Amino acid sequence: MKNQLFQSTFEVKDMDPFGKKFDRVSRIRAEGQTLDVEVLLDVNTEIYPLEVGDKFAFLLATTLSLDGLAGDAQNKEAWRDRSGERTLADDYDYVMYGKVYKFDDSGSGKVSVYASFGGLLLCITGDQRQMQDFDVGMNLYLLMKK
């Protein structure tokens, strides 16, 4: 299994499309810059402020290890104890740890993958070939940088 499951650049198209529910969290809707992919993502905007029009690099990975060998997404504390070792997190501004809880194949060639990061939700929708490496129950890291 490869450790980097999905990587692309997105542009924020809408903030809180369904209304603002929480003070420090916004739901963003972003579209892929090169791929036909859409993301709905809850982001702690107090920590990582985003606005409509912002572009960001987005990565979903099973490990933070640069060599891709350590499957540390099974151990959510692994990112804290690195003993000075460089990780993927060093190259990104915003990192979350979570779990895939739903995979929706509508049959139209588009697939949606749903994940929860401590209650902050992600829905990523794209071509089934781009989403084939995801499985329900798998742990993963979400990494973002502007």
C-alpha positions as CSV (number, residue, x, y, z in Angstrom):
1,M,0.0,0.0,0.0
2,K,1.4,3.4,-0.9
3,N,1.6,5.9,2.0
4,Q,0.5,9.0,0.1
5,L,-3.1,8.3,-1.0
6,F,-4.1,11.6,-2.6
7,Q,-2.3,14.8,-3.3
8,S,-3.5,17.9,-5.2
9,T,-3.9,21.7,-5.1
10,F,-7.3,23.2,-4.3
11,E,-8.9,26.7,-4.3
12,V,-11.4,27.7,-1.7
13,K,-14.7,28.4,-3.5
14,D,-17.0,28.9,-0.6
15,M,-17.0,29.2,3.2
16,D,-19.7,27.8,5.4
17,P,-22.1,27.0,2.5
18,F,-24.6,25.6,4.9
19,G,-24.3,28.4,7.5
20,K,-21.8,28.9,10.3
21,K,-22.3,26.4,13.2
22,F,-19.3,27.0,15.4
23,D,-17.2,30.0,16.3
24,R,-13.7,28.6,15.5
25,V,-14.6,26.1,12.8
26,S,-15.6,26.8,9.2
27,R,-16.6,24.3,6.5
28,I,-14.9,25.1,3.3
29,R,-15.8,24.0,-0.2
30,A,-12.8,23.7,-2.5
31,E,-12.2,22.6,-6.0
32,G,-9.1,20.9,-7.4
33,Q,-6.9,23.0,-9.6
34,T,-5.8,20.2,-11.9
35,L,-8.1,17.3,-11.1
36,D,-11.9,17.2,-11.1
37,V,-12.2,16.8,-7.4
38,E,-14.2,18.6,-4.8
39,V,-13.5,18.8,-1.0
40,L,-15.8,19.8,1.8
41,L,-13.7,20.2,4.9
42,D,-14.1,21.5,8.4
43,V,-11.1,23.6,9.4
44,N,-10.2,25.2,12.7
45,T,-10.0,28.7,11.3
46,E,-8.6,30.1,14.5
47,I,-5.5,28.0,14.0
48,Y,-5.5,28.0,10.2
49,P,-7.4,30.9,8.7
50,L,-8.7,30.5,5.2
51,E,-10.7,32.8,2.9
52,V,-12.5,32.4,-0.4
53,G,-9.9,32.4,-3.2
54,D,-7.1,31.0,-1.1
55,K,-5.2,28.1,-2.7
56,F,-3.6,25.3,-0.7
57,A,-1.7,22.1,-1.2
58,F,-3.6,19.1,0.2
59,L,-2.3,15.6,1.0
60,L,-3.8,12.5,2.5
61,A,-1.3,10.0,3.8
62,T,-1.1,6.9,6.0
63,T,2.2,7.9,7.5
64,L,4.2,11.0,8.3
65,S,7.4,9.2,7.7
66,L,9.3,10.5,4.6
67,D,10.5,7.1,3.6
68,G,6.9,5.8,3.7
69,L,7.8,2.6,5.5
70,A,6.4,3.3,8.9
71,G,2.6,2.8,9.0
72,D,2.2,5.2,11.9
73,A,-1.4,6.2,11.1
74,Q,-2.2,3.1,13.2
75,N,-0.6,4.9,16.2
76,K,-2.0,8.4,16.5
77,E,0.7,9.3,19.0
78,A,3.6,8.4,16.7
79,W,3.9,11.9,15.2
80,R,4.8,13.3,18.6
81,D,7.8,11.1,19.3
82,R,10.1,11.7,16.4
83,S,13.5,12.3,18.2
84,G,14.4,15.1,15.8
85,E,13.5,13.1,12.6
86,R,12.0,15.1,9.7
87,T,8.5,14.2,8.7
88,L,5.9,15.2,6.2
89,A,4.4,17.4,8.9
90,D,7.5,19.6,8.8
91,D,6.6,20.7,5.2
92,Y,2.9,21.6,6.0
93,D,1.1,24.2,8.1
94,Y,-2.0,22.3,9.2
95,V,-2.0,18.5,10.1
96,M,-4.9,16.4,11.3
97,Y,-5.2,12.7,12.2
98,G,-8.4,10.8,11.6
99,K,-10.3,7.8,10.2
100,V,-12.2,7.0,7.0
101,Y,-15.8,6.1,8.1
102,K,-17.7,6.0,4.8
103,F,-17.1,5.3,1.2
104,D,-19.9,6.2,-1.2
105,D,-20.0,4.9,-4.8
106,S,-23.0,6.5,-6.5
107,G,-22.3,4.4,-9.7
108,S,-21.8,7.5,-11.9
109,G,-18.0,7.1,-11.9
110,K,-17.7,9.6,-9.0
111,V,-16.8,8.3,-5.5
112,S,-17.0,10.2,-2.2
113,V,-14.7,9.3,0.7
114,Y,-15.8,10.6,4.2
115,A,-13.3,10.9,7.1
116,S,-13.5,12.3,10.6
117,F,-10.6,14.1,12.3
118,G,-11.8,14.4,15.9
119,G,-15.2,15.6,14.8
120,L,-13.9,17.8,12.0
121,L,-15.3,16.2,8.8
122,L,-13.9,15.7,5.3
123,C,-15.8,14.7,2.2
124,I,-13.7,14.3,-0.9
125,T,-15.4,13.5,-4.2
126,G,-13.7,12.6,-7.4
127,D,-13.2,9.9,-10.0
128,Q,-13.1,6.4,-8.7
129,R,-9.6,5.8,-10.0
130,Q,-8.4,8.7,-7.8
131,M,-10.1,7.3,-4.7
132,Q,-9.3,3.6,-5.1
133,D,-6.7,3.4,-2.3
134,F,-9.1,4.4,0.5
135,D,-10.8,1.8,2.7
136,V,-13.4,2.2,5.5
137,G,-11.7,2.1,8.9
138,M,-8.3,3.2,7.7
139,N,-6.4,5.8,9.7
140,L,-4.9,8.7,7.9
141,Y,-3.3,12.1,8.1
142,L,-4.6,15.2,6.4
143,L,-1.9,17.8,5.6
144,M,-2.4,21.3,4.2
145,K,-0.3,24.3,3.3
146,K,-1.0,27.6,1.6
